[in-house]
Amino acid sequence: MSYVGPTPPDRNHVYTLTVYALDTMLDVEDGYQWNDFYKKIDGHVMATVTESLVVLK
């Protein structure tokens, strides 16, 4: 299997990527929910960067 990259639906699409710099390693299990992730990073975020990418169809 190889990486294909973003494949937008039938029109241009915006993908938003946020990277979090944390002061700890997270202990998350397969199948975790986003709200679990946000609870675990609470108080551990040192910095963030967000980039929006427009993929043209």
PyMOL Python script that loads the backbone (N, CA, C, O; Angstrom):
from pymol import cmd

cmd.read_pdbstr("""\
ATOM      1  N   MET A   1       0.847  -1.157   0.000  1.00  0.00           N
ATOM      2  CA  MET A   1       0.000   0.000   0.000  1.00  0.00           C
ATOM      3  C   MET A   1       0.903   1.233   0.000  1.00  0.00           C
ATOM      4  O   MET A   1       1.914   1.266   0.701  1.00  0.00           O
ATOM      5  N   SER A   2       0.543   2.226  -0.772  1.00  0.00           N
ATOM      6  CA  SER A   2       1.312   3.465  -0.810  1.00  0.00           C
ATOM      7  C   SER A   2       0.406   4.648  -0.490  1.00  0.00           C
ATOM      8  O   SER A   2      -0.818   4.566  -0.590  1.00  0.00           O
ATOM      9  N   TYR A   3       1.038   5.737  -0.108  1.00  0.00           N
ATOM     10  CA  TYR A   3       0.300   6.945   0.239  1.00  0.00           C
ATOM     11  C   TYR A   3      -0.208   7.603  -1.034  1.00  0.00           C
ATOM     12  O   TYR A   3       0.557   7.800  -1.979  1.00  0.00           O
ATOM     13  N   VAL A   4      -1.479   7.941  -1.068  1.00  0.00           N
ATOM     14  CA  VAL A   4      -2.095   8.554  -2.236  1.00  0.00           C
ATOM     15  C   VAL A   4      -2.227  10.062  -2.073  1.00  0.00           C
ATOM     16  O   VAL A   4      -2.244  10.785  -3.069  1.00  0.00           O
ATOM     17  N   GLY A   5      -2.319  10.547  -0.858  1.00  0.00           N
ATOM     18  CA  GLY A   5      -2.497  11.972  -0.625  1.00  0.00           C
ATOM     19  C   GLY A   5      -3.964  12.343  -0.540  1.00  0.00           C
ATOM     20  O   GLY A   5      -4.835  11.486  -0.691  1.00  0.00           O
ATOM     21  N   PRO A   6      -4.244  13.620  -0.300  1.00  0.00           N
ATOM     22  CA  PRO A   6      -5.632  14.055  -0.182  1.00  0.00           C
ATOM     23  C   PRO A   6      -6.395  13.801  -1.477  1.00  0.00           C
ATOM     24  O   PRO A   6      -5.888  14.044  -2.572  1.00  0.00           O
ATOM     25  N   THR A   7      -7.589  13.321  -1.334  1.00  0.00           N
ATOM     26  CA  THR A   7      -8.471  13.128  -2.490  1.00  0.00           C
ATOM     27  C   THR A   7      -9.797  13.810  -2.173  1.00  0.00           C
ATOM     28  O   THR A   7     -10.689  13.211  -1.572  1.00  0.00           O
ATOM     29  N   PRO A   8      -9.914  15.078  -2.587  1.00  0.00           N
ATOM     30  CA  PRO A   8     -11.115  15.836  -2.247  1.00  0.00           C
ATOM     31  C   PRO A   8     -12.347  15.251  -2.919  1.00  0.00           C
ATOM     32  O   PRO A   8     -12.252  14.502  -3.892  1.00  0.00           O
ATOM     33  N   PRO A   9     -13.501  15.609  -2.378  1.00  0.00           N
ATOM     34  CA  PRO A   9     -14.742  15.177  -3.018  1.00  0.00           C
ATOM     35  C   PRO A   9     -14.885  15.837  -4.388  1.00  0.00           C
ATOM     36  O   PRO A   9     -13.878  16.115  -5.039  1.00  0.00           O
ATOM     37  N   ASP A  10     -16.068  16.083  -4.822  1.00  0.00           N
ATOM     38  CA  ASP A  10     -16.324  16.563  -6.178  1.00  0.00           C
ATOM     39  C   ASP A  10     -15.973  18.027  -6.436  1.00  0.00           C
ATOM     40  O   ASP A  10     -16.235  18.532  -7.527  1.00  0.00           O
ATOM     41  N   ARG A  11     -15.397  18.707  -5.477  1.00  0.00           N
ATOM     42  CA  ARG A  11     -15.024  20.112  -5.670  1.00  0.00           C
ATOM     43  C   ARG A  11     -13.785  20.414  -4.833  1.00  0.00           C
ATOM     44  O   ARG A  11     -13.304  19.549  -4.101  1.00  0.00           O
ATOM     45  N   ASN A  12     -13.263  21.646  -4.939  1.00  0.00           N
ATOM     46  CA  ASN A  12     -12.113  22.046  -4.133  1.00  0.00           C
ATOM     47  C   ASN A  12     -12.421  21.814  -2.661  1.00  0.00           C
ATOM     48  O   ASN A  12     -13.568  21.933  -2.230  1.00  0.00           O
ATOM     49  N   HIS A  13     -11.397  21.485  -1.901  1.00  0.00           N
ATOM     50  CA  HIS A  13     -11.613  21.144  -0.502  1.00  0.00           C
ATOM     51  C   HIS A  13     -10.472  21.707   0.335  1.00  0.00           C
ATOM     52  O   HIS A  13      -9.325  21.723  -0.110  1.00  0.00           O
ATOM     53  N   VAL A  14     -10.782  22.171   1.550  1.00  0.00           N
ATOM     54  CA  VAL A  14      -9.775  22.694   2.468  1.00  0.00           C
ATOM     55  C   VAL A  14      -9.522  21.653   3.552  1.00  0.00           C
ATOM     56  O   VAL A  14     -10.445  21.209   4.236  1.00  0.00           O
ATOM     57  N   TYR A  15      -8.249  21.272   3.697  1.00  0.00           N
ATOM     58  CA  TYR A  15      -7.831  20.376   4.770  1.00  0.00           C
ATOM     59  C   TYR A  15      -7.074  21.215   5.788  1.00  0.00           C
ATOM     60  O   TYR A  15      -6.230  22.028   5.413  1.00  0.00           O
ATOM     61  N   THR A  16      -7.362  21.030   7.064  1.00  0.00           N
ATOM     62  CA  THR A  16      -6.685  21.768   8.122  1.00  0.00           C
ATOM     63  C   THR A  16      -5.905  20.788   8.979  1.00  0.00           C
ATOM     64  O   THR A  16      -6.458  19.810   9.483  1.00  0.00           O
ATOM     65  N   LEU A  17      -4.615  21.058   9.140  1.00  0.00           N
ATOM     66  CA  LEU A  17      -3.726  20.206   9.917  1.00  0.00           C
ATOM     67  C   LEU A  17      -3.213  21.005  11.104  1.00  0.00           C
ATOM     68  O   LEU A  17      -2.687  22.104  10.927  1.00  0.00           O
ATOM     69  N   THR A  18      -3.357  20.475  12.301  1.00  0.00           N
ATOM     70  CA  THR A  18      -2.828  21.114  13.500  1.00  0.00           C
ATOM     71  C   THR A  18      -1.833  20.175  14.157  1.00  0.00           C
ATOM     72  O   THR A  18      -2.127  19.003  14.391  1.00  0.00           O
ATOM     73  N   VAL A  19      -0.640  20.709  14.456  1.00  0.00           N
ATOM     74  CA  VAL A  19       0.407  19.948  15.137  1.00  0.00           C
ATOM     75  C   VAL A  19       0.543  20.517  16.544  1.00  0.00           C
ATOM     76  O   VAL A  19       0.615  21.733  16.727  1.00  0.00           O
ATOM     77  N   TYR A  20       0.578  19.632  17.533  1.00  0.00           N
ATOM     78  CA  TYR A  20       0.694  20.033  18.930  1.00  0.00           C
ATOM     79  C   TYR A  20       2.056  19.624  19.472  1.00  0.00           C
ATOM     80  O   TYR A  20       2.466  18.473  19.325  1.00  0.00           O
ATOM     81  N   ALA A  21       2.765  20.573  20.103  1.00  0.00           N
ATOM     82  CA  ALA A  21       3.996  20.256  20.823  1.00  0.00           C
ATOM     83  C   ALA A  21       3.595  20.046  22.277  1.00  0.00           C
ATOM     84  O   ALA A  21       3.056  20.948  22.918  1.00  0.00           O
ATOM     85  N   LEU A  22       3.861  18.855  22.791  1.00  0.00           N
ATOM     86  CA  LEU A  22       3.452  18.499  24.149  1.00  0.00           C
ATOM     87  C   LEU A  22       4.667  18.299  25.042  1.00  0.00           C
ATOM     88  O   LEU A  22       5.758  17.988  24.565  1.00  0.00           O
ATOM     89  N   ASP A  23       4.466  18.481  26.337  1.00  0.00           N
ATOM     90  CA  ASP A  23       5.547  18.261  27.293  1.00  0.00           C
ATOM     91  C   ASP A  23       5.501  16.857  27.895  1.00  0.00           C
ATOM     92  O   ASP A  23       6.147  16.594  28.909  1.00  0.00           O
ATOM     93  N   THR A  24       4.742  15.963  27.276  1.00  0.00           N
ATOM     94  CA  THR A  24       4.610  14.593  27.768  1.00  0.00           C
ATOM     95  C   THR A  24       4.256  13.669  26.608  1.00  0.00           C
ATOM     96  O   THR A  24       3.790  14.124  25.564  1.00  0.00           O
ATOM     97  N   MET A  25       4.478  12.378  26.796  1.00  0.00           N
ATOM     98  CA  MET A  25       4.031  11.376  25.828  1.00  0.00           C
ATOM     99  C   MET A  25       2.605  11.004  26.195  1.00  0.00           C
ATOM    100  O   MET A  25       2.279  10.871  27.374  1.00  0.00           O
ATOM    101  N   LEU A  26       1.764  10.838  25.200  1.00  0.00           N
ATOM    102  CA  LEU A  26       0.381  10.455  25.462  1.00  0.00           C
ATOM    103  C   LEU A  26       0.241   8.943  25.484  1.00  0.00           C
ATOM    104  O   LEU A  26       0.887   8.232  24.715  1.00  0.00           O
ATOM    105  N   ASP A  27      -0.605   8.470  26.368  1.00  0.00           N
ATOM    106  CA  ASP A  27      -0.933   7.051  26.435  1.00  0.00           C
ATOM    107  C   ASP A  27      -2.358   6.899  25.921  1.00  0.00           C
ATOM    108  O   ASP A  27      -3.321   6.997  26.682  1.00  0.00           O
ATOM    109  N   VAL A  28      -2.478   6.657  24.615  1.00  0.00           N
ATOM    110  CA  VAL A  28      -3.802   6.483  24.018  1.00  0.00           C
ATOM    111  C   VAL A  28      -3.886   5.093  23.399  1.00  0.00           C
ATOM    112  O   VAL A  28      -2.888   4.539  22.938  1.00  0.00           O
ATOM    113  N   GLU A  29      -5.074   4.554  23.397  1.00  0.00           N
ATOM    114  CA  GLU A  29      -5.289   3.223  22.852  1.00  0.00           C
ATOM    115  C   GLU A  29      -5.971   3.324  21.497  1.00  0.00           C
ATOM    116  O   GLU A  29      -6.583   4.343  21.176  1.00  0.00           O
ATOM    117  N   ASP A  30      -5.863   2.269  20.708  1.00  0.00           N
ATOM    118  CA  ASP A  30      -6.562   2.222  19.428  1.00  0.00           C
ATOM    119  C   ASP A  30      -8.045   2.490  19.646  1.00  0.00           C
ATOM    120  O   ASP A  30      -8.645   2.009  20.607  1.00  0.00           O
ATOM    121  N   GLY A  31      -8.616   3.262  18.742  1.00  0.00           N
ATOM    122  CA  GLY A  31     -10.044   3.532  18.821  1.00  0.00           C
ATOM    123  C   GLY A  31     -10.415   4.699  19.718  1.00  0.00           C
ATOM    124  O   GLY A  31     -11.595   4.909  20.000  1.00  0.00           O
ATOM    125  N   TYR A  32      -9.415   5.472  20.178  1.00  0.00           N
ATOM    126  CA  TYR A  32      -9.737   6.606  21.045  1.00  0.00           C
ATOM    127  C   TYR A  32     -10.566   7.625  20.277  1.00  0.00           C
ATOM    128  O   TYR A  32     -10.523   7.671  19.048  1.00  0.00           O
ATOM    129  N   GLN A  33     -11.308   8.425  20.993  1.00  0.00           N
ATOM    130  CA  GLN A  33     -12.138   9.475  20.407  1.00  0.00           C
ATOM    131  C   GLN A  33     -11.413  10.815  20.547  1.00  0.00           C
ATOM    132  O   GLN A  33     -10.564  10.983  21.423  1.00  0.00           O
ATOM    133  N   TRP A  34     -11.757  11.765  19.672  1.00  0.00           N
ATOM    134  CA  TRP A  34     -11.097  13.069  19.720  1.00  0.00           C
ATOM    135  C   TRP A  34     -11.258  13.751  21.071  1.00  0.00           C
ATOM    136  O   TRP A  34     -10.329  14.401  21.550  1.00  0.00           O
ATOM    137  N   ASN A  35     -12.429  13.609  21.694  1.00  0.00           N
ATOM    138  CA  ASN A  35     -12.606  14.263  22.998  1.00  0.00           C
ATOM    139  C   ASN A  35     -11.652  13.665  24.028  1.00  0.00           C
ATOM    140  O   ASN A  35     -11.208  14.377  24.929  1.00  0.00           O
ATOM    141  N   ASP A  36     -11.321  12.364  23.919  1.00  0.00           N
ATOM    142  CA  ASP A  36     -10.324  11.758  24.811  1.00  0.00           C
ATOM    143  C   ASP A  36      -8.955  12.385  24.569  1.00  0.00           C
ATOM    144  O   ASP A  36      -8.222  12.663  25.518  1.00  0.00           O
ATOM    145  N   PHE A  37      -8.613  12.606  23.313  1.00  0.00           N
ATOM    146  CA  PHE A  37      -7.337  13.233  22.957  1.00  0.00           C
ATOM    147  C   PHE A  37      -7.238  14.627  23.573  1.00  0.00           C
ATOM    148  O   PHE A  37      -6.232  14.970  24.193  1.00  0.00           O
ATOM    149  N   TYR A  38      -8.288  15.424  23.397  1.00  0.00           N
ATOM    150  CA  TYR A  38      -8.260  16.788  23.926  1.00  0.00           C
ATOM    151  C   TYR A  38      -8.177  16.807  25.451  1.00  0.00           C
ATOM    152  O   TYR A  38      -7.520  17.680  26.020  1.00  0.00           O
ATOM    153  N   LYS A  39      -8.825  15.869  26.112  1.00  0.00           N
ATOM    154  CA  LYS A  39      -8.720  15.783  27.575  1.00  0.00           C
ATOM    155  C   LYS A  39      -7.296  15.440  27.993  1.00  0.00           C
ATOM    156  O   LYS A  39      -6.785  15.995  28.966  1.00  0.00           O
ATOM    157  N   LYS A  40      -6.649  14.528  27.263  1.00  0.00           N
ATOM    158  CA  LYS A  40      -5.292  14.100  27.620  1.00  0.00           C
ATOM    159  C   LYS A  40      -4.252  15.187  27.382  1.00  0.00           C
ATOM    160  O   LYS A  40      -3.263  15.257  28.113  1.00  0.00           O
ATOM    161  N   ILE A  41      -4.453  16.043  26.368  1.00  0.00           N
ATOM    162  CA  ILE A  41      -3.453  17.079  26.111  1.00  0.00           C
ATOM    163  C   ILE A  41      -3.676  18.324  26.964  1.00  0.00           C
ATOM    164  O   ILE A  41      -2.806  19.192  27.031  1.00  0.00           O
ATOM    165  N   ASP A  42      -4.826  18.417  27.611  1.00  0.00           N
ATOM    166  CA  ASP A  42      -5.130  19.586  28.435  1.00  0.00           C
ATOM    167  C   ASP A  42      -4.030  19.800  29.475  1.00  0.00           C
ATOM    168  O   ASP A  42      -3.742  18.906  30.271  1.00  0.00           O
ATOM    169  N   GLY A  43      -3.423  20.975  29.468  1.00  0.00           N
ATOM    170  CA  GLY A  43      -2.365  21.310  30.410  1.00  0.00           C
ATOM    171  C   GLY A  43      -0.978  20.883  29.955  1.00  0.00           C
ATOM    172  O   GLY A  43       0.002  21.131  30.658  1.00  0.00           O
ATOM    173  N   HIS A  44      -0.873  20.242  28.785  1.00  0.00           N
ATOM    174  CA  HIS A  44       0.418  19.749  28.299  1.00  0.00           C
ATOM    175  C   HIS A  44       0.846  20.376  26.977  1.00  0.00           C
ATOM    176  O   HIS A  44       1.903  20.031  26.450  1.00  0.00           O
ATOM    177  N   VAL A  45       0.046  21.289  26.432  1.00  0.00           N
ATOM    178  CA  VAL A  45       0.361  21.895  25.134  1.00  0.00           C
ATOM    179  C   VAL A  45       1.349  23.036  25.330  1.00  0.00           C
ATOM    180  O   VAL A  45       1.062  24.010  26.026  1.00  0.00           O
ATOM    181  N   MET A  46       2.527  22.901  24.700  1.00  0.00           N
ATOM    182  CA  MET A  46       3.543  23.951  24.772  1.00  0.00           C
ATOM    183  C   MET A  46       3.421  24.913  23.591  1.00  0.00           C
ATOM    184  O   MET A  46       3.710  26.102  23.725  1.00  0.00           O
ATOM    185  N   ALA A  47       2.994  24.402  22.437  1.00  0.00           N
ATOM    186  CA  ALA A  47       2.835  25.234  21.243  1.00  0.00           C
ATOM    187  C   ALA A  47       1.978  24.478  20.237  1.00  0.00           C
ATOM    188  O   ALA A  47       1.877  23.252  20.276  1.00  0.00           O
ATOM    189  N   THR A  48       1.368  25.232  19.342  1.00  0.00           N
ATOM    190  CA  THR A  48       0.619  24.621  18.239  1.00  0.00           C
ATOM    191  C   THR A  48       0.918  25.388  16.962  1.00  0.00           C
ATOM    192  O   THR A  48       1.299  26.558  16.994  1.00  0.00           O
ATOM    193  N   VAL A  49       0.741  24.718  15.857  1.00  0.00           N
ATOM    194  CA  VAL A  49       0.802  25.368  14.550  1.00  0.00           C
ATOM    195  C   VAL A  49      -0.300  24.741  13.706  1.00  0.00           C
ATOM    196  O   VAL A  49      -0.487  23.524  13.708  1.00  0.00           O
ATOM    197  N   THR A  50      -1.021  25.589  12.990  1.00  0.00           N
ATOM    198  CA  THR A  50      -2.117  25.122  12.147  1.00  0.00           C
ATOM    199  C   THR A  50      -1.886  25.604  10.726  1.00  0.00           C
ATOM    200  O   THR A  50      -1.545  26.764  10.493  1.00  0.00           O
ATOM    201  N   GLU A  51      -2.075  24.707   9.794  1.00  0.00           N
ATOM    202  CA  GLU A  51      -1.914  25.016   8.373  1.00  0.00           C
ATOM    203  C   GLU A  51      -3.158  24.546   7.635  1.00  0.00           C
ATOM    204  O   GLU A  51      -3.623  23.423   7.832  1.00  0.00           O
ATOM    205  N   SER A  52      -3.689  25.408   6.790  1.00  0.00           N
ATOM    206  CA  SER A  52      -4.825  25.031   5.949  1.00  0.00           C
ATOM    207  C   SER A  52      -4.329  24.845   4.527  1.00  0.00           C
ATOM    208  O   SER A  52      -3.605  25.684   3.991  1.00  0.00           O
ATOM    209  N   LEU A  53      -4.727  23.744   3.928  1.00  0.00           N
ATOM    210  CA  LEU A  53      -4.297  23.412   2.574  1.00  0.00           C
ATOM    211  C   LEU A  53      -5.522  23.299   1.682  1.00  0.00           C
ATOM    212  O   LEU A  53      -6.481  22.600   2.012  1.00  0.00           O
ATOM    213  N   VAL A  54      -5.485  23.987   0.555  1.00  0.00           N
ATOM    214  CA  VAL A  54      -6.575  23.896  -0.405  1.00  0.00           C
ATOM    215  C   VAL A  54      -6.151  22.911  -1.486  1.00  0.00           C
ATOM    216  O   VAL A  54      -5.119  23.088  -2.133  1.00  0.00           O
ATOM    217  N   VAL A  55      -6.950  21.882  -1.672  1.00  0.00           N
ATOM    218  CA  VAL A  55      -6.692  20.901  -2.719  1.00  0.00           C
ATOM    219  C   VAL A  55      -7.715  21.139  -3.821  1.00  0.00           C
ATOM    220  O   VAL A  55      -8.923  21.092  -3.588  1.00  0.00           O
ATOM    221  N   LEU A  56      -7.217  21.392  -5.007  1.00  0.00           N
ATOM    222  CA  LEU A  56      -8.088  21.686  -6.141  1.00  0.00           C
ATOM    223  C   LEU A  56      -8.459  20.399  -6.854  1.00  0.00           C
ATOM    224  O   LEU A  56      -7.608  19.545  -7.103  1.00  0.00           O
ATOM    225  N   LYS A  57      -9.705  20.271  -7.171  1.00  0.00           N
ATOM    226  CA  LYS A  57     -10.188  19.066  -7.860  1.00  0.00           C
ATOM    227  C   LYS A  57      -9.925  19.190  -9.332  1.00  0.00           C
ATOM    228  O   LYS A  57     -10.255  18.282 -10.096  1.00  0.00           O
TER     229      LYS A  57
END
""", "prot")
cmd.dss("prot")
cmd.show_as("cartoon", "prot")
cmd.util.cbc("prot")
cmd.orient("prot")
